[in-house]
Amino acid sequence: MTRRAAGAILAASLVLVGGCTSSGDNAGAPHSDPVTTMAFELWDGSTTSLTDLVAEDGRPVVVNLWATWCTPCLEEMPDIQEAHESLGADVRFLGINVSDSPTLSARRVTELGITYLQGRDPEGLFTVALEAVGLPVTAFIGSGGDLEHVHHGRLDTADLEAAIMEYLS
């Protein structure tokens, strides 16, 4: 079995057994979730997981799933960049491009002036694991490495900062 096939089976099983229990714009109590240990590729070619990123320096992580064809995604990326610039010393920001062209996604990031960390999810495993029915999706990973909250839909600067204060403080 290939790593991709194994990852697809894992992601599908997360949905079947309940995986992330949040839906819409709500979430239950903090809980561990296998999505935090799923391996993914950063744009520099290295492989990591959300748990590994938290373990590097103890900062919680705001993970935003996006695509170049998703207008709300592109509209919220400057807001995430603004939060990254003001809160980046305390919170790590990560964009994960879903099922998209690496060349086109890199061009969009450059055009938008995005400097926060970027990764790839070419098979859409994160969207399955987070029960996303559309993009954008933003997940909040606490400093203990647990999935704290999942927000489906666009966040503006004020909503993003409020969610960070509520779920990652």
QUIKAUR-V83533 format. One record per pair of residues at least 4 apart in sequence whose ideal C-beta (glycine too) atoms are under 6 Angstrom apart, sorted by the first residue. I is the first residue (numbers start at 1). J is the second residue. D is the distance in Angstrom with one decimal. If there is no record, write none. Layout:
# QUIKAUR-V83533
i = (I I)
j = (J J)
d = (D D)
This chain:
# QUIKAUR-V83533
i = (1 1 7 11 11 11 13 14 14 14 15 15 19 20 20 20 20 21 22 22 22 25 27 27 30 30 32 33 35 36 36 36 36 37 37 39 39 40 40 41 41 42 42 43 48 48 50 50 51 53 54 54 58 59 59 60 60 60 60 60 61 61 61 62 62 62 63 63 64 64 64 65 65 65 65 65 66 66 66 67 67 67 67 68 68 68 68 70 72 72 73 73 76 76 76 77 77 79 79 80 81 82 83 83 84 84 84 87 93 94 95 96 96 96 97 97 98 98 98 99 100 109 121 121 126 127 130 130 130 132 136 137 138 138 139 140 140 140 140 142 142 148 149 155 155 163 164 165)
j = (5 6 125 125 128 129 17 19 34 129 19 128 129 33 130 131 150 28 26 27 150 151 149 150 146 148 146 147 129 50 51 145 147 49 51 47 49 119 121 47 120 46 119 118 52 53 61 141 145 61 61 145 143 91 92 91 141 142 143 168 92 94 141 91 93 140 94 139 80 95 138 96 98 126 135 137 73 95 136 73 98 100 135 100 104 105 108 135 136 154 135 136 136 154 155 112 114 156 157 93 114 157 87 160 88 93 116 91 116 117 118 119 121 126 105 120 121 124 127 124 105 114 125 126 130 132 137 139 150 137 154 152 151 155 150 148 149 167 168 146 148 167 167 159 160 167 168 169)
d = (5.1 5.4 5.3 4.3 4.1 5.0 6.0 3.3 5.8 4.8 5.3 5.9 5.7 5.6 5.2 5.4 5.7 5.3 5.9 3.7 4.4 5.8 4.1 5.7 5.2 5.0 5.2 4.0 4.1 4.4 4.9 5.6 5.8 5.2 5.2 5.3 5.4 5.0 5.8 5.5 5.0 5.0 4.9 4.6 4.6 5.9 5.8 5.0 4.6 5.5 6.0 4.7 5.4 5.8 4.7 5.5 5.9 5.1 4.7 4.2 4.7 5.7 4.2 5.9 5.1 6.0 4.9 4.4 5.6 5.1 4.9 5.2 5.3 5.7 5.8 4.4 3.7 5.7 5.3 6.0 5.2 4.8 5.6 5.4 5.0 5.5 5.0 4.4 5.7 4.1 5.4 4.3 5.9 4.8 5.7 5.2 5.7 5.6 4.4 6.0 5.4 5.6 5.4 5.3 4.7 4.2 4.3 4.8 3.8 4.8 4.8 4.7 5.0 5.7 4.3 5.5 4.9 5.4 5.7 4.8 4.8 4.4 5.8 4.7 5.9 4.1 5.6 6.0 5.4 4.4 6.0 5.5 4.6 5.8 5.0 4.6 4.5 4.3 5.7 5.0 4.7 4.3 4.4 4.5 4.4 5.7 5.0 5.2)
